Structure formats: structure tokens, C-alpha cells
Amino acid sequence: MSVTTPAAEHVNAVLRTAPAPSAEAAAYFRASLAFHTDVSDVADALAAGGDPGFVLVDCRSTESWDQGHVPGAVHLPTAHVPEQAGQLLDPAVPVVTYCWGPGCNGATRAALALAELGYRVKEMLGGFEYWAREGFEFETWQGAGRRAADPLTVPVDAADCGC
């Protein structure tokens, strides 16, 4: 007669690969914050007035830029980073890149290209999609725009999500 452990037979997909030890997890998440920021934090920094301490770079195409972009962002399509970054960006100022949204890795590719040129860079998670979905003002070729905040991305009865 063999005895099996039910827990071993029915490990769910979440725990099939065990979580990392806490020290490794802390190092990973600490490093992640050095590489990423989010839409709300960028919006807060830009709304505070004065110099936010970084330059925001929209790395999408001209057509995408015209459709909507964050006010004050610099337009530098990913493909043009090697030739134009030196003309548009100060190497002493950190850069935050963004593209369409979570389904696009253009901001990651632009951040890589900028880092390889010596810039200190972060990627804005959520991209333009979440900028608009969170109800922040944006600019288009026709002027300023703003959408109602999506309650799936922003708390409707609080100043922030509390995180």
C-alpha cells in the first residue's frame, strides 16, 4: 500500500514554482523600483510645479504622438534615440520613457537604448493608455483633452489608491 500526499498532487499553478526567499524578493522588488515608475507618480511630480528632476520621453511614432501625449513630454521615437538623444536630452537629467501601454514594449526598448548611451532611465508603467485612463490631461494635434477616469484604474472616492 502506497501513501501519497494530497498537497503534493494538487499544487496550484501559483505555487508550482515556490516564492523566492524573502531577502531575494526584497532585492528584486527594490531593483524593480529603480527601473520603473507609474503614471500617478509621474503625474504628481509634474503637477507639483517646478523642475520634477526628470524629463519625460514619449517614444512612439509621430502619428501616435499627434493622437495624444503627456503635456511637457519630449517626443523621441525609439528608432531615433541613437541619433537624436544627444540633441534633445541632457545626460545629467534622469529620463522616464513611455509608449502606448502595458501591451507595448517600446518604452522598454527606448529605455534600453538610452541606458546604452549612458542615460539614467526609468520606464513609466501603464504608458499613455493609463495616463488617459486615469483621467490626466493630455495634448493632441487638435489641443488639450481629458477622459473621465476609469474606475478600474483609479479610486472614485479617494485622492489615491493608498498604495
N, C-alpha and C positions, 0 to 999 in steps of 0.2 A: 504494500500500500504506500503510495507516494503522497506527500503533503505539499500543496502549493500555497503560496501566499497570495490571497486575492489582491492585495495592494500592488504587488509586483505585476500581476497580469493586467491590471486596469489603470495604468498610469496615463493620465491625460496628456494631450499634446503640449500643454503649458509647462508641465513638469517633467516631460520626457527627457529634456536636457535640463539638468539641475541648475538653479540660480547660482551665479558666481558667489564666491565668498564675499562677505561684506566689505572688506578692505579693497578687493579688486573692483567691486561695484562702485564704491565711492570714488576710486581713481578714474574709472570710466566716465561716470556722470560729471565729475569735476572737469575732466578734459572736454566733455561734450559742451559744457557751458563756455569754454574758451573758444569754441568753434562756431557756436550758434547763438542767436538771439531770436526773439519773437516779435511779431507785429506790434503788440501792445507796448512792449518795452521801447521799440523804436519810436512809436507814436508819442509816448510820454517824453522821451528825450527831445524830440523835435518840437513838441508843444511847450517845453519849458522855457523856450526863448534863448537867445544867445547861441553860442557855439556848442553843439552837442558833443563835440570831441571826436566825431567820425564823419565820413562822407558816405552817403547812401548811393549805391550804384544799381541802376536798372540795366540788366544785361540782355534784355530782349531786343527783338527787331524794331525797326522804325515803325512799322505798321502796328505792332503791339504797344509801343510807347505812345503812339498817337491815340490808340484806343483808350488808354488810361495809364497814369503813372503817379507815383507819390510826389506831392509838391516838394520841390527842392532837390529831388534826386538828380544825379548826373546820368545821362544816357551814354552807356558804353557797351554795345553789344559784345557778347562773349568772343566772337570771331575777331573783333578789332582790339581786344585787350593788348596783345603784344605790341601793336604799332601805336596805339593811342593813349595807353595808360599814362605814360610819362608826360604827355601834354595836358592831360585832364586832372591828374591826381598828384597830390603831394605825398611822397613816400613816407613822410613823418607822421601822417594822419591815418589812423585806422580806417579801414573800408568795410562797409556792410553791403553785401550783394543780395539782390533778389531777382526772381524771374516770375513766371506765371503763378506757380503754387506747388503744393506737395507732389503733384504728378509730373513735375518737370525738374530735371537736374541741371538746368542751365546756370543757376546761381552757384551750384557746386563746381561746375566746370570753370565759371568765371573766377570763383574764389581760388581754385587751384592755379589758374593762370596768373592771377595777381600775386599769390604767395610765391610762385616760382620766380616772379620778378622782384621779390623782396618786400612786398607789402604785407602789413599785418591785417588780417582779414577775418571776418565772421560772415556767416550766411544767415539771412533773415528767414526763419522757418515760416511757412504759410504763403510767402510771396505776395504778389499783387492780389491774388484771389482772396486771401484772408484779410488783406488791408481793406478791400472793398466790402467783404462780408461782415467785418467788424464795425462798419459804418463810418470809417475815416474818410475825410475829403480826399479826392483825387483830381487830377487835371487830365483833360483830353485835348485833342486838337480844336475842339469846339468851346473849351472853357472848363470851369470847375464843375465837379459832380460829387454826389454823395448818395449812397443807397441806405435804406433802412438797415439797421443792424440785424443780422441773422441770429435768432435766439438759440440756435445750435452752436454758435461760436462765441456769444457774448451774453453775460447775465443781463436780464432785462430790468431787474430791480436793484442792482448794485453797481457801484462805481467800477469794480473789477471782480475777477473770478476768485480772488482770495488766494491764488497760488503764488 
